[in-house]
Amino acid sequence: MERVRRWRAGWRYPTTLLCVYGFFSMVKPLEPFLVPYLTGPDKNLTTEQVNNEILPVWTYSYLCVLVPVFLLTDWLRYKPVVVLQGVTLWITTAFLLWLRSVAAMQAMQFFYGVVTATEVAYFSYIYSVIDADKYRKATSYCRSVQLLGFTAGAVLGQLLVSFDLLSYRGLLLFTLAVTTVALLTSCFLPMPRRSMFFHRHGGDGPEGGQGKAAETNMREGGTDFLQCYSSRQLLYWSVWWAMATCGYNQTLNYVQVLWQHLEPSQDTNYNGGVEAVSNLFGAVTAYGIGFVQINWSRWGELSLGAFSGLEAAALFLMTFTGDIWVCYASYVVYKGLYMLLITIAMFQIAADLSMERYALVFGANNFGALVLQTIITAIVVDSRGLGLAIIPQFTIYASYFAVIALIFTLRGVFTIWRDRSRSQGPASADSGPPDPGGPCLEHRL
């Protein structure tokens, strides 16, 4: 009994529960087949309705609720927002299963936007209940089970569809059961006693004291934000992060419409297998880059430009090929390249950041990506904007990555030229003041 009590009081208990929740919340066997399901006999929607009226709602709702959810997450100390994610995920699945019409599916996309926005609580929770020396191990566990859950869901969905063992509605019923397990698991998570701003030092304390402490902590967090971005290197990596993540999310949100355009027949649909392979390939590239010894402060920006160029080429090939298998293969390459680069960006930015600054910078980068994505969606995709068909859309996305590649290639060439000029100068040690990094960075990124 004492051993059980010690286990529950340690870091393994909340980490295990969070891993169980993360796994079951990511098992979504229908997700790779969402567009075929919506345009099939169950919902009987047109591709234009899905592309130009339903899918854009996710981007708008995600942007609208992201900042309020971030503040609510800290104030409520994470667990209630993790539970909220489980609830809205269940509602999203239920809407897909039982409701029809464009309006109902737009509501479904709104709730899925809330699911995405509450993702901030998932990793923030574990940092609030365990010691700092366990952060890396706990984070790796949580990320791994999420990857495993998504891959398992995609593979299971593909097998069930390919062998005609379950219909799309059957997949949704299975998902509803799995989501229920995730929701019940979230209810057993221990309640944290501290958070980043409102409860930084733990405990409840007097209401007035908590308010003043929260105000002070929030003021310090804006200061920290400005100090972190005073580093030019961190700023450049963050700009790439926001721009590339915007394009990546936009591609993932609409790629099924492209596949549906190339291969309208639902009898030869291998979306689930492709998502599983691309996810595993992305994980391999992200894992492998940790063993590559490169001076990223010198070669990083040029690498961003070069690999972004390959991403643009993969997107152009996806757009203009008439072969679904070439499109599938290009998608796997594209996703793997993004996972590779975002991993580099994450560890370069996080190398010398505290947990509070880590959350601020990563949150700001993702918010910037979402703002860009909303602008692109409103102009390019939304039926109230240009309302472009899928091929012109992906032509724009590929061109967007080509622009990113050009910007960072030029910046990378300049960085290498500048470093060589300084090293060859007669007084290279006194060639000028260092790039201001503020208290966030102890060495140049």
C-alpha positions as CSV (number, residue, x, y, z in Angstrom):
1,M,0.0,0.0,0.0
2,E,2.8,2.4,0.9
3,R,4.5,1.6,-2.4
4,V,1.3,2.5,-4.3
5,R,1.0,5.7,-2.4
6,R,4.6,6.6,-3.2
7,W,4.0,5.8,-6.9
8,R,1.0,8.0,-7.0
9,A,2.9,10.8,-5.4
10,G,5.8,10.6,-7.8
11,W,6.2,11.7,-11.4
12,R,5.3,8.3,-13.0
13,Y,1.7,8.3,-12.1
14,P,0.6,11.6,-13.8
15,T,2.9,10.8,-16.7
16,T,1.4,7.4,-17.2
17,L,-2.2,8.8,-17.1
18,L,-1.3,11.5,-19.5
19,C,0.3,9.0,-21.9
20,V,-2.8,6.9,-21.7
21,Y,-4.9,9.9,-22.5
22,G,-2.6,11.0,-25.3
23,F,-2.7,7.6,-26.9
24,F,-6.4,7.2,-27.0
25,S,-7.2,10.8,-27.9
26,M,-5.0,10.4,-31.0
27,V,-6.5,7.1,-32.2
28,K,-8.7,8.5,-35.0
29,P,-9.1,5.9,-37.7
30,L,-11.6,8.0,-39.8
31,E,-9.4,11.1,-39.9
32,P,-7.5,10.1,-43.1
33,F,-10.8,9.4,-44.7
34,L,-12.7,12.5,-43.6
35,V,-13.2,14.1,-47.0
36,P,-14.4,10.8,-48.6
37,Y,-16.8,10.3,-45.7
38,L,-18.2,13.9,-46.0
39,T,-18.6,13.6,-49.8
40,G,-19.9,10.1,-49.7
41,P,-23.5,8.8,-49.2
42,D,-23.4,9.3,-45.4
43,K,-23.3,13.1,-45.6
44,N,-23.7,13.7,-49.4
45,L,-21.8,17.0,-49.4
46,T,-20.1,18.3,-52.5
47,T,-16.3,18.7,-52.6
48,E,-16.8,22.5,-53.0
49,Q,-18.8,22.7,-49.8
50,V,-16.2,20.7,-47.9
51,N,-13.3,22.7,-49.4
52,N,-14.6,26.2,-49.4
53,E,-17.2,26.3,-46.6
54,I,-16.5,23.6,-44.0
55,L,-12.7,23.2,-43.7
56,P,-12.0,26.9,-43.3
57,V,-14.0,27.0,-40.1
58,W,-11.4,25.1,-38.2
59,T,-8.8,27.8,-38.9
60,Y,-11.0,30.6,-37.8
61,S,-12.2,28.9,-34.7
62,Y,-8.7,27.9,-33.7
63,L,-7.5,31.5,-34.0
64,C,-10.5,32.9,-32.0
65,V,-10.2,30.6,-29.1
66,L,-6.4,30.1,-28.9
67,V,-5.5,33.1,-26.7
68,P,-8.5,32.8,-24.3
69,V,-7.8,29.1,-24.0
70,F,-4.1,29.8,-23.2
71,L,-5.1,32.1,-20.3
72,L,-7.9,29.9,-19.1
73,T,-5.5,26.9,-19.1
74,D,-3.1,28.7,-16.8
75,W,-5.8,30.1,-14.5
76,L,-7.6,26.7,-14.1
77,R,-4.2,24.9,-13.7
78,Y,-4.3,22.7,-16.8
79,K,-6.3,19.6,-15.8
80,P,-9.8,21.1,-16.4
81,V,-8.7,22.2,-19.9
82,V,-7.3,18.7,-20.6
83,V,-10.8,17.3,-19.6
84,L,-12.3,20.0,-21.9
85,Q,-10.3,18.8,-24.8
86,G,-11.6,15.3,-24.2
87,V,-15.2,16.6,-24.0
88,T,-14.9,18.6,-27.3
89,L,-13.2,15.7,-29.0
90,W,-16.1,13.5,-28.1
91,I,-18.6,16.2,-29.3
92,T,-16.7,16.5,-32.6
93,T,-16.9,12.7,-33.1
94,A,-20.6,12.7,-32.2
95,F,-21.4,15.5,-34.7
96,L,-19.6,13.6,-37.4
97,L,-21.6,10.5,-36.6
98,W,-25.1,11.7,-36.1
99,L,-25.5,15.1,-37.8
100,R,-25.8,16.2,-41.4
101,S,-25.8,19.5,-43.4
102,V,-23.2,22.1,-44.0
103,A,-24.1,24.1,-40.8
104,A,-23.7,21.0,-38.6
105,M,-20.3,20.2,-40.1
106,Q,-19.2,23.8,-39.7
107,A,-20.2,23.4,-36.0
108,M,-18.1,20.2,-35.9
109,Q,-15.1,22.1,-37.2
110,F,-15.6,24.8,-34.6
111,F,-15.4,22.2,-31.8
112,Y,-12.4,20.6,-33.5
113,G,-10.8,24.1,-33.4
114,V,-11.3,24.0,-29.6
115,V,-9.7,20.6,-29.5
116,T,-6.6,21.9,-31.3
117,A,-6.4,25.0,-29.1
118,T,-6.6,23.0,-25.9
119,E,-3.5,21.0,-27.0
120,V,-1.5,23.6,-25.1
121,A,-2.8,22.1,-21.8
122,Y,-1.5,18.6,-22.7
123,F,2.2,19.3,-22.4
124,S,1.9,22.3,-20.0
125,Y,0.2,19.9,-17.5
126,I,3.1,17.6,-17.1
127,Y,5.5,20.5,-16.4
128,S,3.4,21.6,-13.5
129,V,3.3,18.3,-11.6
130,I,6.8,16.9,-12.0
131,D,10.3,18.2,-11.2
132,A,12.4,19.9,-13.9
133,D,14.9,17.1,-14.1
134,K,12.1,14.8,-15.4
135,Y,10.9,17.2,-18.1
136,R,12.8,15.7,-21.0
137,K,11.9,12.1,-20.2
138,A,8.2,12.8,-19.6
139,T,8.0,14.9,-22.7
140,S,9.5,12.2,-24.8
141,Y,7.1,9.6,-23.4
142,C,4.1,11.9,-24.1
143,R,5.2,12.7,-27.6
144,S,5.9,9.1,-28.4
145,V,2.6,7.8,-27.4
146,Q,0.8,10.5,-29.3
147,L,2.7,9.5,-32.4
148,L,2.0,5.8,-31.7
149,G,-1.7,6.6,-31.2
150,F,-2.0,8.5,-34.5
151,T,-0.1,5.8,-36.4
152,A,-2.2,3.0,-34.9
153,G,-5.4,4.8,-35.7
154,A,-4.3,5.4,-39.3
155,V,-3.1,1.8,-39.9
156,L,-6.3,0.4,-38.2
157,G,-8.5,2.6,-40.3
158,Q,-6.7,1.6,-43.5
159,L,-7.0,-2.1,-42.7
160,L,-10.6,-1.9,-41.8
161,V,-11.5,0.1,-44.9
162,S,-9.3,-2.0,-47.3
163,F,-10.7,-5.3,-46.2
164,D,-14.3,-3.9,-45.9
165,L,-14.5,-4.9,-42.3
166,L,-16.1,-1.6,-41.1
167,S,-17.9,1.2,-42.8
168,Y,-17.0,4.8,-42.2
169,R,-19.8,5.0,-39.6
170,G,-18.4,2.0,-38.0
171,L,-15.0,3.7,-37.7
172,L,-16.8,6.6,-36.0
173,L,-18.5,4.4,-33.5
174,F,-15.1,2.8,-32.7
175,T,-13.6,6.3,-32.4
176,L,-16.4,7.4,-30.0
177,A,-15.6,4.4,-27.7
178,V,-11.9,5.2,-27.8
179,T,-12.5,8.9,-27.1
180,T,-14.7,7.9,-24.1
181,V,-11.7,6.0,-22.7
182,A,-9.5,9.1,-23.1
183,L,-12.1,11.4,-21.5
184,L,-12.5,9.1,-18.5
185,T,-8.7,8.9,-18.1
186,S,-8.4,12.7,-18.1
187,C,-10.7,12.8,-15.1
188,F,-8.3,10.9,-12.9
189,L,-5.3,13.2,-13.5
190,P,-4.0,14.8,-10.3
191,M,-4.8,18.5,-9.9
192,P,-1.6,20.7,-10.2
193,R,-1.0,23.2,-7.5
194,R,1.0,25.7,-9.6
195,S,1.0,27.2,-13.1
196,M,3.0,29.6,-15.1
197,F,1.3,32.9,-14.2
198,F,-1.7,32.7,-11.9
199,H,-0.4,30.1,-9.5
200,R,3.3,30.2,-10.0
201,H,4.3,29.3,-6.5
202,G,1.6,26.8,-5.7
203,G,-1.3,26.8,-3.2
204,D,-4.4,28.9,-3.3
205,G,-3.6,31.7,-1.0
206,P,-5.6,34.9,-0.5
207,E,-7.6,36.0,-3.5
208,G,-6.1,39.5,-3.5
209,G,-2.6,38.2,-3.2
210,Q,-3.2,35.8,-6.0
211,G,-4.4,38.6,-8.3
212,K,-1.4,40.8,-7.6
213,A,1.0,37.9,-8.0
214,A,-0.7,37.0,-11.3
215,E,-0.5,40.6,-12.5
216,T,3.2,40.7,-11.6
217,N,3.9,37.4,-13.3
218,M,2.1,38.5,-16.5
219,R,4.1,41.7,-16.6
220,E,7.3,39.8,-16.2
221,G,6.2,37.4,-19.1
222,G,5.7,40.3,-21.6
223,T,9.2,41.5,-20.6
224,D,10.6,38.0,-21.1
225,F,8.9,37.9,-24.5
226,L,10.6,41.0,-25.8
227,Q,14.0,40.0,-24.3
228,C,13.8,36.6,-26.1
229,Y,13.1,38.1,-29.5
230,S,15.9,40.6,-29.1
231,S,18.2,37.8,-30.4
232,R,18.4,38.0,-34.1
233,Q,19.1,34.3,-34.5
234,L,16.1,33.3,-32.4
235,L,14.0,35.8,-34.4
236,Y,15.0,34.4,-37.8
237,W,14.4,30.8,-36.6
238,S,11.0,31.9,-35.2
239,V,10.0,33.6,-38.5
240,W,10.8,30.4,-40.4
241,W,8.8,28.5,-37.8
242,A,5.7,30.7,-38.2
243,M,5.8,30.8,-42.0
244,A,6.6,27.1,-42.5
245,T,4.0,25.9,-39.9
246,C,1.4,28.0,-41.6
247,G,2.0,26.3,-44.9
248,Y,2.3,22.9,-43.3
249,N,-1.0,23.2,-41.5
250,Q,-2.7,24.5,-44.6
251,T,-1.4,21.6,-46.7
252,L,-2.5,19.0,-44.2
253,N,-5.9,20.5,-43.8
254,Y,-6.7,20.3,-47.6
255,V,-4.5,17.4,-48.9
256,Q,-7.4,15.0,-48.7
257,V,-9.3,17.2,-51.1
258,L,-6.3,17.0,-53.5
259,W,-6.3,13.2,-53.2
260,Q,-10.0,13.1,-53.8
261,H,-9.5,15.2,-56.9
262,L,-6.8,12.8,-58.3
263,E,-8.5,9.6,-57.3
264,P,-12.3,10.0,-56.9
265,S,-13.0,6.3,-56.5
266,Q,-13.3,5.4,-52.8
267,D,-12.5,1.7,-53.6
268,T,-8.8,2.5,-54.0
269,N,-8.3,4.8,-51.1
270,Y,-5.0,4.4,-49.2
271,N,-5.1,7.6,-47.3
272,G,-4.7,5.9,-43.9
273,G,-1.6,3.9,-44.9
274,V,0.0,7.0,-46.4
275,E,-0.6,9.0,-43.2
276,A,0.9,6.2,-41.2
277,V,4.0,6.0,-43.4
278,S,4.4,9.7,-43.5
279,N,4.1,10.0,-39.8
280,L,6.7,7.3,-39.2
281,F,9.0,8.8,-41.8
282,G,8.7,12.2,-40.2
283,A,9.5,10.6,-36.8
284,V,12.6,8.9,-38.2
285,T,13.9,12.1,-39.8
286,A,13.2,14.1,-36.6
287,Y,15.0,11.4,-34.5
288,G,18.0,11.1,-36.8
289,I,18.8,14.8,-36.9
290,G,19.8,14.5,-33.3
291,F,22.8,12.5,-34.3
292,V,24.0,14.9,-37.0
293,Q,26.8,17.2,-35.9
294,I,26.5,20.5,-37.7
295,N,27.2,24.1,-36.7
296,W,23.5,25.2,-37.0
297,S,24.3,28.8,-36.1
298,R,26.3,29.0,-39.4
299,W,24.6,26.6,-41.7
300,G,21.1,26.5,-40.2
301,E,19.5,29.3,-42.3
302,L,21.0,27.9,-45.5
303,S,19.6,24.5,-44.5
304,L,16.2,26.0,-43.9
305,G,16.3,27.5,-47.4
306,A,17.5,24.4,-49.2
307,F,15.1,22.0,-47.5
308,S,12.2,24.5,-47.9
309,G,13.0,24.4,-51.6
310,L,12.7,20.6,-51.6
311,E,9.4,21.0,-49.8
312,A,8.2,23.4,-52.5
313,A,9.3,20.9,-55.2
314,A,7.4,18.1,-53.5
315,L,4.3,20.3,-53.3
316,F,4.6,21.3,-57.0
317,L,4.9,17.6,-57.9
318,M,1.8,16.8,-55.7
319,T,-0.1,19.5,-57.5
320,F,0.6,18.7,-61.1
321,T,1.1,15.0,-61.2
322,G,-1.8,12.9,-62.5
323,D,-0.7,9.8,-60.6
324,I,-2.1,9.4,-57.1
325,W,1.0,7.3,-56.0
326,V,3.4,10.0,-57.1
327,C,1.3,12.4,-55.1
328,Y,1.3,10.1,-52.1
329,A,5.1,9.7,-52.2
330,S,5.6,13.4,-52.6
331,Y,3.5,14.0,-49.5
332,V,5.6,11.5,-47.5
333,V,8.7,13.4,-48.5
334,Y,7.1,16.8,-47.8
335,K,6.0,15.8,-44.3
336,G,9.3,14.2,-43.5
337,L,11.2,17.4,-44.5
338,Y,9.0,19.5,-42.3
339,M,9.4,17.3,-39.3
340,L,13.1,17.4,-39.8
341,L,13.3,21.2,-40.0
342,I,10.8,21.9,-37.2
343,T,12.8,19.6,-34.9
344,I,16.0,21.6,-35.7
345,A,14.1,24.9,-35.0
346,M,12.7,23.6,-31.8
347,F,15.9,22.5,-30.2
348,Q,17.8,25.6,-31.5
349,I,15.2,28.0,-30.0
350,A,14.8,26.0,-26.8
351,A,18.5,25.4,-26.1
352,D,18.7,28.1,-23.5
353,L,15.1,28.9,-22.6
354,S,13.5,28.4,-19.3
355,M,10.2,26.6,-19.2
356,E,8.3,29.9,-19.0
357,R,10.1,31.4,-21.9
358,Y,9.9,28.2,-23.8
359,A,6.1,28.3,-23.6
360,L,6.0,32.1,-24.5
361,V,8.2,31.8,-27.6
362,F,6.7,28.5,-28.9
363,G,3.2,29.8,-28.2
364,A,3.9,33.1,-30.0
365,N,5.4,31.3,-33.0
366,N,2.4,29.1,-33.4
367,F,0.1,32.1,-33.0
368,G,2.0,33.9,-35.7
369,A,1.6,30.8,-37.9
370,L,-2.1,30.7,-37.2
371,V,-2.6,34.4,-38.1
372,L,-0.8,33.8,-41.4
373,Q,-2.9,30.7,-42.0
374,T,-6.1,32.6,-41.3
375,I,-5.2,35.3,-43.8
376,I,-4.4,32.7,-46.5
377,T,-7.6,30.8,-45.8
378,A,-9.8,33.9,-45.9
379,I,-8.3,35.1,-49.2
380,V,-7.6,31.8,-51.1
381,V,-10.0,29.2,-49.8
382,D,-13.1,30.7,-48.3
383,S,-16.1,30.9,-50.5
384,R,-16.4,34.6,-49.4
385,G,-12.9,35.2,-50.7
386,L,-11.5,33.8,-54.0
387,G,-12.9,30.4,-53.2
388,L,-10.2,28.7,-55.4
389,A,-10.4,25.1,-56.5
390,I,-7.9,22.6,-55.1
391,I,-5.3,22.8,-57.9
392,P,-4.9,26.6,-57.8
393,Q,-4.8,26.3,-54.0
394,F,-1.9,23.9,-54.0
395,T,-0.1,25.9,-56.6
396,I,-0.2,28.9,-54.2
397,Y,1.0,26.7,-51.3
398,A,3.9,25.4,-53.3
399,S,4.8,28.9,-54.4
400,Y,4.6,30.0,-50.8
401,F,7.3,27.5,-49.8
402,A,9.4,28.6,-52.8
403,V,9.3,32.1,-51.4
404,I,10.4,30.8,-48.0
405,A,13.2,28.9,-49.6
406,L,14.4,32.0,-51.5
407,I,14.3,34.2,-48.4
408,F,16.3,31.8,-46.2
409,T,18.7,30.7,-48.9
410,L,19.7,34.4,-49.4
411,R,19.9,34.9,-45.7
412,G,22.0,31.8,-45.3
413,V,24.4,32.8,-48.0
414,F,24.8,36.2,-46.4
415,T,25.4,34.6,-43.0
416,I,28.2,32.4,-44.4
417,W,29.8,35.3,-46.3
418,R,29.7,37.5,-43.2
419,D,31.3,34.8,-41.0
420,R,34.0,34.2,-43.6
421,S,34.7,37.9,-43.9
422,R,35.0,38.3,-40.2
423,S,37.3,35.2,-39.9
424,Q,39.6,36.5,-42.6
425,G,39.8,40.1,-41.3
426,P,42.9,41.3,-39.5
427,A,41.0,41.9,-36.3
428,S,38.3,39.4,-36.4
429,A,38.1,39.2,-32.6
430,D,37.1,42.8,-32.5
431,S,34.9,42.9,-35.6
432,G,31.9,44.3,-33.7
433,P,29.5,43.8,-30.9
434,P,27.9,40.3,-30.6
435,D,24.3,39.8,-31.5
436,P,22.2,40.7,-28.5
437,G,20.7,37.6,-27.0
438,G,19.3,39.0,-23.8
439,P,19.0,36.8,-20.8
440,C,17.2,34.1,-22.8
441,L,20.4,32.9,-24.6
442,E,23.8,32.1,-23.1
443,H,25.4,31.4,-26.5
444,R,24.8,32.2,-30.1
445,L,22.2,30.0,-31.8
